[in-house]
């Protein structure tokens, strides 16, 4: 796979002829609109995966004059992701929409030197040593999740999975990254998480909208979003103010900032740092959004897949009961022994990546495979095509966590192949800095759930497979869960048969 600037003084691939972007196949569009009228944003990843079966791993789309190249070969995708930030960047349209909403930019949308300066701090804030120091607070959040679910279990109430899991992930990220002890799990009132939920879906819809109608004829949803952005920005300003107050009250914190937000503020205060308060606020927002949606949806998908695979669920329950048992607070050492649960995490992210499409823009003319791609083309990377293909993995469509546990022979080769093909956290210099935290959150949530409860049901609205809804991240539609409290000291019983963040007002 070749991702680089073509050399005109020699053939970069002597054994093959290069194609131009315009020579690629693709679904037929209509004049002016191109393929825009064919796109269904909530199902766009499924449409693109279907077109891959028809046109192959490289094809083109046009949306209102915008040129898109779809890339679905995992080796090509990995090469593209490694060629950041020099060859590829976040799209100009994403930056435009983000700014238009009144949101401050952070490391997620930053490019070039701005990204490099911010990336170093963000990576340091999520390194394993920092996460380990924060772990007792993570356990406290998991205990609040257990208490919330215990109230539902004792009353027989169905749990709306995603909102609860998003509260869990937001409470966790707020403490780790911002040093803010918040509790959205302890209230059903007005919390910032409810406003955060409105941002990613709108950003995604506007990315692929044929016309920017919101600028001239804002809908009720657009007006609601504008109010949500005001509340989110107010909460972000509150986090920053709290952190500055801590630094002023305890100057010693500047020598070794205990969280990401304080580290950014200390860096911003340095002469010629290149980091300003807007970038600090942008990274607070980025961590809230990314930390909420992605991990929460991955846990929800895992519960859905486990429920539909009873033997695998039984094995996970048995492992948690054996390793964690009646321990009041699972330790990091115990979580490290949950090999099967961790394999379930990886297998979930292979089958249900929360970012099934990744859009980047070429910064120069590059060669992708045998295609010369001009500067400025949006490259839409399809993250799931090869990871669910029998051409690359045996029985690829099945939920088989055991494929991640192989330790020798051909099985080990299969496990290595799965790790190479599945890239749920991306790859290259811009690989997700929060991947270690995300995996730890997933394992802690599952250990808490399977230790404290018996799962009575994980239901979808129609009783079938959970529908995939793409709204920047890919979420299961309408999952609910019913639990029974598990008596302490009990072993795993038979499974039933079956086919703050702070409140917006006052940041309290």
C-alpha positions as CSV (number, residue, x, y, z in Angstrom):
1,X,0.0,0.0,0.0
2,X,1.4,3.3,-1.0
3,X,0.4,6.6,0.6
4,X,2.9,9.3,-0.5
5,X,3.5,12.1,-2.9
6,X,4.0,10.6,-6.4
7,X,7.4,10.9,-8.0
8,X,7.2,12.0,-11.6
9,X,10.8,11.2,-12.5
10,X,10.2,7.5,-12.0
11,X,7.2,5.1,-11.8
12,X,6.4,4.6,-8.1
13,X,5.0,1.2,-8.9
14,X,6.6,-0.2,-12.1
15,X,4.4,-3.3,-12.2
16,X,1.1,-1.5,-12.3
17,X,-0.5,1.5,-14.0
18,X,-1.7,4.3,-11.9
19,X,-5.3,5.6,-12.2
20,X,-6.6,9.1,-11.7
21,X,-9.3,9.9,-9.2
22,X,-11.8,10.6,-12.1
23,X,-11.3,7.0,-13.5
24,X,-12.6,5.4,-10.4
25,X,-16.0,3.7,-10.3
26,X,-18.8,4.7,-8.0
27,X,-22.6,5.0,-7.7
28,X,-24.1,7.2,-10.4
29,X,-25.3,10.6,-9.2
30,X,-27.2,13.4,-10.7
31,X,-26.0,16.8,-12.0
32,X,-25.1,19.4,-9.4
33,X,-26.2,17.2,-6.5
34,X,-23.9,14.3,-7.3
35,X,-24.7,11.5,-4.8
36,X,-26.1,13.8,-2.1
37,X,-29.8,12.7,-2.6
38,X,-28.8,9.1,-2.3
39,X,-27.2,9.5,1.2
40,X,-29.1,8.6,4.3
41,X,-26.8,10.0,7.1
42,X,-28.0,7.8,10.0
43,X,-27.3,4.7,7.8
44,X,-24.4,6.1,5.7
45,X,-21.9,3.6,7.0
46,X,-24.2,0.7,5.9
47,X,-24.7,2.3,2.5
48,X,-21.0,2.8,2.0
49,X,-20.3,-0.8,3.1
50,X,-22.8,-2.0,0.5
51,X,-21.2,0.1,-2.2
52,X,-17.9,-1.5,-1.3
53,X,-19.4,-4.9,-2.2
54,X,-20.5,-3.5,-5.5
55,X,-17.5,-1.2,-6.5
56,X,-14.6,-2.6,-4.5
57,X,-12.4,-1.1,-1.8
58,X,-11.7,2.1,-3.8
59,X,-14.5,4.2,-5.3
60,X,-15.6,7.8,-5.6
61,X,-18.6,9.9,-4.5
62,X,-19.5,13.5,-5.1
63,X,-21.6,15.6,-2.8
64,X,-22.6,19.0,-4.1
65,X,-19.3,19.4,-5.9
66,X,-17.3,18.0,-3.0
67,X,-15.0,15.1,-4.1
68,X,-14.9,12.0,-1.8
69,X,-12.7,9.0,-2.1
70,X,-13.9,5.9,-0.2
71,X,-11.1,3.6,1.0
72,X,-12.1,0.3,2.5
73,X,-8.9,-1.8,2.4
74,X,-7.4,-2.1,6.0
75,X,-3.8,-1.8,4.8
76,X,-4.6,1.3,2.8
77,X,-6.6,2.8,5.7
78,X,-3.7,2.1,8.1
79,X,-1.3,3.8,5.7
80,X,-3.5,6.9,5.5
81,X,-3.9,7.1,9.3
82,X,-0.1,6.9,9.7
83,X,0.4,9.7,7.2
84,X,-1.0,12.3,9.6
85,X,-0.6,15.1,10.2
86,X,1.6,15.7,7.2
87,X,-0.4,14.1,4.4
88,X,-4.0,14.1,5.8
89,X,-5.9,16.3,8.2
90,X,-9.4,16.7,9.6
91,X,-11.7,18.2,6.9
92,X,-12.2,21.9,6.4
93,X,-15.9,21.4,6.6
94,X,-15.7,19.9,10.1
95,X,-13.7,22.9,11.3
96,X,-16.2,25.2,9.7
97,X,-19.3,23.6,11.2
98,X,-17.6,23.3,14.7
99,X,-16.8,27.0,14.7
100,X,-20.1,28.0,13.3
101,X,-21.8,26.3,16.3
102,X,-19.9,28.5,18.6
103,X,-17.7,25.6,19.9
104,X,-14.0,26.1,20.8
105,X,-11.6,23.9,18.8
106,X,-9.6,21.2,20.6
107,X,-7.1,18.5,19.7
108,X,-9.7,16.4,17.9
109,X,-10.2,19.0,15.2
110,X,-6.8,20.7,15.3
111,X,-4.2,20.3,12.6
112,X,-0.6,21.1,12.0
113,X,1.6,22.7,14.7
114,X,-1.5,23.6,16.8
115,X,-2.3,19.9,17.0
116,X,1.3,18.9,17.9
117,X,1.4,21.3,20.8
118,X,-1.9,20.2,22.2
119,X,-1.3,16.5,21.5
120,X,1.7,16.3,23.8
121,X,-0.3,17.5,26.8
122,X,-3.3,15.4,26.1
123,X,-1.3,12.2,25.8
124,X,0.5,13.0,29.1
125,X,-2.9,13.5,30.7
126,X,-4.1,10.0,29.8
127,X,-0.9,8.1,30.3
128,X,-1.3,4.8,32.3
129,X,0.5,6.2,35.4
130,X,-1.9,9.2,35.6
131,X,-4.9,6.9,35.1
132,X,-3.6,4.5,37.8
133,X,-3.4,7.4,40.3
134,X,-7.0,8.3,39.4
135,X,-8.3,4.8,39.6
136,X,-9.8,5.0,43.2
137,X,-12.1,7.8,41.8
138,X,-13.0,5.6,38.9
139,X,-14.1,2.9,41.3
140,X,-16.3,5.5,43.2
141,X,-18.0,6.3,39.9
142,X,-18.6,2.6,39.2
143,X,-20.1,2.3,42.7
144,X,-22.5,5.1,41.9
145,X,-23.5,3.3,38.7
146,X,-24.1,0.1,40.7
147,X,-26.2,2.1,43.2
148,X,-28.3,3.6,40.4
149,X,-28.8,0.2,38.8
150,X,-29.6,-1.4,42.2
151,X,-32.5,1.1,42.6
152,X,-33.9,0.0,39.2
153,X,-33.3,-3.7,39.9
154,X,-35.2,-3.7,43.2
155,X,-38.2,-2.0,41.7
156,X,-38.2,-4.0,38.5
157,X,-37.6,-0.9,36.4
158,X,-36.1,-1.3,32.9
159,X,-32.8,0.6,32.5
160,X,-32.4,2.9,29.5
161,X,-28.8,1.8,28.8
162,X,-27.2,4.5,26.8
163,X,-28.1,7.5,29.0
164,X,-26.9,5.7,32.1
165,X,-23.7,4.6,30.5
166,X,-23.0,8.1,29.2
167,X,-23.5,9.4,32.7
168,X,-20.9,6.9,33.9
169,X,-18.4,7.9,31.2
170,X,-18.9,11.6,31.7
171,X,-18.5,11.4,35.4
172,X,-15.3,9.4,34.9
173,X,-13.7,11.8,32.3
174,X,-14.6,14.9,34.2
175,X,-12.7,13.7,37.3
176,X,-9.7,12.4,35.4
177,X,-9.2,15.2,32.9
178,X,-10.5,18.2,34.8
179,X,-10.1,17.3,38.5
180,X,-13.8,17.9,39.0
181,X,-15.7,15.5,41.3
182,X,-19.1,15.4,39.6
183,X,-22.1,13.2,39.9
184,X,-24.6,12.9,37.0
185,X,-25.4,9.3,38.1
186,X,-26.9,10.5,41.3
187,X,-29.6,12.7,39.7
188,X,-32.2,12.6,37.0
189,X,-32.3,16.4,36.9
190,X,-30.8,18.8,34.4
191,X,-27.2,17.8,33.8
192,X,-24.7,18.9,31.2
193,X,-24.7,15.4,29.7
194,X,-28.2,16.0,28.3
195,X,-26.9,19.0,26.4
196,X,-23.7,17.3,25.2
197,X,-25.9,14.6,23.6
198,X,-27.3,17.1,21.1
199,X,-23.9,18.2,19.7
200,X,-22.5,15.2,17.8
201,X,-25.7,14.3,16.0
202,X,-26.1,17.9,14.6
203,X,-22.4,18.2,13.6
204,X,-22.7,14.9,11.7
205,X,-26.0,15.9,9.9
206,X,-24.5,19.2,8.9
207,X,-21.3,17.5,7.5
208,X,-23.4,15.8,4.9
209,X,-26.2,18.2,4.4
210,X,-26.8,19.3,0.8
211,X,-27.9,22.8,1.8
212,X,-27.1,24.8,5.0
213,X,-30.8,25.5,5.7
214,X,-30.1,26.1,9.4
215,X,-28.4,29.4,8.5
216,X,-31.6,30.8,7.0
217,X,-34.5,28.7,8.3
218,X,-33.5,27.3,11.7
219,X,-35.7,24.5,12.9
220,X,-36.9,23.9,16.4
221,X,-34.1,21.4,16.8
222,X,-31.6,24.0,15.6
223,X,-32.8,26.5,18.2
224,X,-32.7,23.8,20.9
225,X,-29.1,23.1,19.9
226,X,-28.2,26.7,20.2
227,X,-29.4,26.7,23.8
228,X,-27.5,23.5,24.5
229,X,-24.3,25.0,23.2
230,X,-24.7,28.0,25.5
231,X,-25.2,25.7,28.5
232,X,-22.2,23.5,27.5
233,X,-19.9,26.5,27.0
234,X,-21.1,27.8,30.4
235,X,-20.2,24.5,32.0
236,X,-16.8,24.4,30.3
237,X,-16.1,28.0,31.5
238,X,-17.0,26.7,35.0
239,X,-14.5,23.9,34.8
240,X,-11.7,26.3,33.7
241,X,-12.6,28.8,36.5
242,X,-12.5,26.0,39.1
243,X,-9.1,24.8,37.9
244,X,-7.6,28.3,37.9
245,X,-8.9,28.8,41.4
246,X,-7.2,25.6,42.5
247,X,-3.9,26.7,40.9
248,X,-4.1,30.1,42.6
249,X,-5.0,28.6,46.0
250,X,-2.2,25.9,45.8
251,X,0.7,27.3,43.7
252,X,2.6,24.0,44.2
253,X,0.1,22.3,41.8
254,X,1.9,24.2,39.0
255,X,5.1,22.2,39.4
256,X,3.2,18.9,38.8
257,X,-0.3,19.5,37.6
258,X,-2.5,16.5,38.7
259,X,-4.9,16.6,35.8
260,X,-5.1,17.5,32.1
261,X,-6.9,20.8,32.5
262,X,-4.5,22.2,35.0
263,X,-1.6,21.1,32.9
264,X,-3.1,23.0,29.9
265,X,-3.6,26.1,32.0
266,X,0.0,26.0,33.3
267,X,1.3,25.6,29.7
268,X,-1.0,28.4,28.4
269,X,0.4,30.7,31.0
270,X,4.0,30.2,29.8
271,X,5.4,33.0,27.5
272,X,5.1,32.1,23.8
273,X,3.4,28.8,24.6
274,X,1.2,29.0,21.6
275,X,-1.7,27.8,23.7
276,X,-4.5,30.2,24.6
277,X,-7.7,29.9,26.7
278,X,-9.8,29.1,23.7
279,X,-7.7,26.0,23.0
280,X,-7.9,25.0,26.6
281,X,-11.7,25.3,26.5
282,X,-11.8,23.4,23.2
283,X,-10.0,20.5,24.8
284,X,-12.3,20.4,27.8
285,X,-15.2,20.1,25.4
286,X,-13.4,17.6,23.2
287,X,-12.7,15.3,26.2
288,X,-16.3,15.6,27.4
289,X,-17.8,14.7,24.0
290,X,-15.3,12.0,23.1
291,X,-15.2,10.5,26.6
292,X,-19.0,10.3,26.8
293,X,-20.1,8.9,23.5
294,X,-17.5,6.4,22.4
295,X,-17.0,4.3,25.5
296,X,-20.6,4.4,26.5
297,X,-21.7,3.1,23.1
298,X,-19.1,0.4,23.2
299,X,-20.3,-0.9,26.6
300,X,-23.9,-0.9,25.3
301,X,-22.9,-2.8,22.2
302,X,-21.0,-5.4,24.4
303,X,-24.0,-6.0,26.6
304,X,-26.2,-6.5,23.6
305,X,-23.8,-9.0,22.0
306,X,-23.3,-10.9,25.3
307,X,-27.0,-11.2,25.8
308,X,-27.4,-12.7,22.4
309,X,-24.5,-15.2,23.1
310,X,-25.5,-16.9,26.4
311,X,-22.5,-19.2,26.6
312,X,-20.1,-16.3,26.2
313,X,-22.0,-14.3,28.8
314,X,-21.9,-17.2,31.2
315,X,-18.1,-17.4,30.8
316,X,-17.7,-13.7,31.5
317,X,-19.9,-14.0,34.6
318,X,-17.9,-16.9,35.9
319,X,-14.6,-15.1,35.3
320,X,-15.8,-12.0,37.2
321,X,-17.1,-14.1,40.1
322,X,-13.8,-16.0,40.3
323,X,-11.5,-13.1,40.0
324,X,-13.4,-10.3,41.7
325,X,-15.8,-12.3,43.9
326,X,-17.1,-10.3,46.9
327,X,-14.4,-7.7,46.7
328,X,-15.9,-4.3,47.6
329,X,-13.8,-2.5,45.1
330,X,-12.2,-4.4,42.1
331,X,-8.5,-3.6,42.0
332,X,-6.6,-2.8,38.8
333,X,-4.7,-6.0,39.4
334,X,-8.0,-7.9,39.4
335,X,-9.2,-6.2,36.2
336,X,-5.9,-7.2,34.6
337,X,-6.8,-10.8,35.2
338,X,-10.2,-10.5,33.3
339,X,-8.8,-11.9,30.1
340,X,-12.1,-13.1,28.7
341,X,-13.9,-9.8,29.6
342,X,-11.1,-7.9,27.8
343,X,-11.5,-10.2,24.8
344,X,-15.2,-9.4,24.8
345,X,-14.3,-5.7,24.7
346,X,-12.0,-6.2,21.7
347,X,-14.5,-8.4,19.9
348,X,-17.2,-5.9,20.4
349,X,-15.1,-3.1,19.0
350,X,-14.3,-5.2,16.0
351,X,-17.9,-6.0,15.1
352,X,-19.4,-2.7,16.3
353,X,-16.7,0.1,15.9
354,X,-18.3,3.3,17.2
355,X,-16.4,5.2,14.5
356,X,-17.1,3.0,11.4
357,X,-16.2,5.9,9.1
358,X,-13.3,8.4,9.4
359,X,-13.2,11.4,7.1
360,X,-9.8,13.1,6.4
361,X,-8.7,15.5,3.7
362,X,-5.6,15.3,1.6
363,X,-3.0,18.0,2.2
364,X,-1.1,17.2,-1.0
365,X,-1.3,15.0,-4.0
366,X,-0.9,11.4,-2.8
367,X,-1.0,7.9,-4.1
368,X,-3.5,5.5,-2.4
369,X,-3.2,2.0,-3.8
370,X,-3.0,2.5,-7.5
371,X,-4.9,5.8,-7.5
372,X,-3.3,9.3,-7.7
373,X,-5.5,11.5,-5.4
374,X,-5.4,15.3,-5.8
375,X,-4.9,17.7,-2.9
376,X,-8.2,18.7,-1.1
377,X,-10.1,15.4,-1.7
378,X,-12.0,14.1,1.3
379,X,-11.0,10.5,2.0
380,X,-13.7,8.4,3.7
381,X,-12.0,5.5,5.5
382,X,-14.3,2.5,6.0
383,X,-13.1,0.9,9.3
384,X,-15.2,-2.3,9.4
385,X,-15.2,-3.9,5.9
386,X,-12.1,-6.1,6.3
387,X,-12.6,-6.8,10.0
388,X,-15.9,-8.6,9.3
389,X,-14.7,-10.4,6.1
390,X,-14.1,-14.1,6.0
391,X,-11.3,-13.3,3.5
392,X,-9.3,-12.0,6.5
393,X,-10.8,-13.7,9.6
394,X,-12.4,-17.1,10.1
395,X,-16.2,-16.9,10.8
396,X,-15.7,-13.1,10.8
397,X,-19.4,-12.2,11.4
398,X,-19.6,-14.2,14.6
399,X,-19.1,-12.8,18.1
400,X,-16.2,-15.0,19.2
401,X,-14.0,-13.3,21.9
402,X,-11.9,-16.4,22.0
403,X,-10.2,-15.3,18.8
404,X,-8.4,-12.7,20.9
405,X,-7.1,-15.2,23.5
406,X,-5.0,-17.4,21.2
407,X,-1.5,-18.1,22.5
408,X,0.1,-20.4,19.9
409,X,0.2,-21.8,16.4
410,X,-2.3,-20.8,13.8
411,X,-4.7,-19.5,16.5
412,X,-2.1,-17.0,17.5
413,X,-1.7,-15.9,13.9
414,X,-5.4,-15.4,13.7
415,X,-5.4,-13.3,16.9
416,X,-2.5,-11.2,15.4
417,X,-4.5,-10.7,12.2
418,X,-7.6,-9.5,14.2
419,X,-5.5,-7.0,16.0
420,X,-4.0,-5.7,12.8
421,X,-7.2,-5.4,10.9
422,X,-9.5,-4.0,13.7
423,X,-8.5,-0.4,14.4
424,X,-11.3,0.9,16.8
425,X,-8.9,3.6,18.2
426,X,-7.4,4.6,14.9
427,X,-3.7,4.2,14.1
428,X,-0.6,6.3,13.6
429,X,0.4,9.5,15.3
430,X,-3.3,10.5,15.9
431,X,-4.3,7.2,17.5
432,X,-6.9,7.9,20.3
433,X,-5.0,9.1,23.4
434,X,-7.8,7.8,25.7
435,X,-7.7,4.2,24.6
436,X,-6.1,2.9,27.8
437,X,-8.8,4.7,29.9
438,X,-11.6,3.5,27.6
439,X,-10.6,-0.2,28.0
440,X,-10.3,0.2,31.7
441,X,-13.7,1.9,31.9
442,X,-15.3,-0.9,29.9
443,X,-13.7,-3.7,32.1
444,X,-14.6,-1.9,35.3
445,X,-18.2,-1.4,34.3
446,X,-18.6,-5.0,33.3
447,X,-16.9,-6.3,36.5
448,X,-19.2,-4.1,38.6
449,X,-22.3,-5.2,36.7
450,X,-21.6,-9.0,36.6
451,X,-20.4,-9.0,40.2
452,X,-23.5,-7.2,41.6
453,X,-26.3,-8.3,39.3
454,X,-27.9,-11.0,37.3
455,X,-29.0,-9.9,33.9
456,X,-32.7,-10.7,33.3
457,X,-32.9,-9.2,29.8
458,X,-31.2,-6.8,27.3
459,X,-34.0,-5.8,24.9
460,X,-34.3,-4.0,21.7
461,X,-37.5,-2.2,20.6
462,X,-38.5,-5.1,18.2
463,X,-36.8,-8.0,20.0
464,X,-34.3,-8.5,17.2
465,X,-30.7,-7.3,16.5
466,X,-30.1,-3.8,17.6
467,X,-30.2,-1.3,14.8
468,X,-27.1,0.7,14.1
469,X,-27.6,4.5,14.2
470,X,-24.8,6.7,13.0
471,X,-24.7,10.2,14.4
472,X,-20.9,10.9,14.3
473,X,-20.5,7.8,16.5
474,X,-22.4,4.5,15.9
475,X,-25.0,3.7,18.6
476,X,-27.4,0.8,19.2
477,X,-31.0,2.0,19.0
478,X,-33.2,1.7,22.0
479,X,-31.4,-0.8,24.2
480,X,-32.9,-1.4,27.6
481,X,-31.7,-3.8,30.4
482,X,-33.4,-5.5,33.3
483,X,-31.4,-6.7,36.3
484,X,-31.8,-8.7,39.5
485,X,-29.6,-8.0,42.5
486,X,-27.1,-10.8,42.9
487,X,-26.8,-11.9,46.6
488,X,-23.2,-11.5,47.7
489,X,-21.3,-14.7,48.0
490,X,-23.5,-16.4,45.3
491,X,-22.0,-18.1,42.3
492,X,-23.1,-17.5,38.8
493,X,-26.5,-19.0,38.4
494,X,-28.1,-20.3,35.2
495,X,-29.0,-17.7,32.6
496,X,-32.7,-17.4,31.6
497,X,-33.7,-19.1,28.4
498,X,-34.2,-16.9,25.3
499,X,-33.9,-17.2,21.4
500,X,-21.8,15.1,38.0
501,X,-21.1,16.3,35.4
502,X,-22.2,19.4,37.3
503,X,-25.7,20.5,36.9
504,X,-26.1,23.3,34.4
505,X,-27.1,25.7,37.2
506,X,-24.3,26.4,39.5
507,X,-22.0,23.4,38.5
508,X,-23.0,21.5,41.6
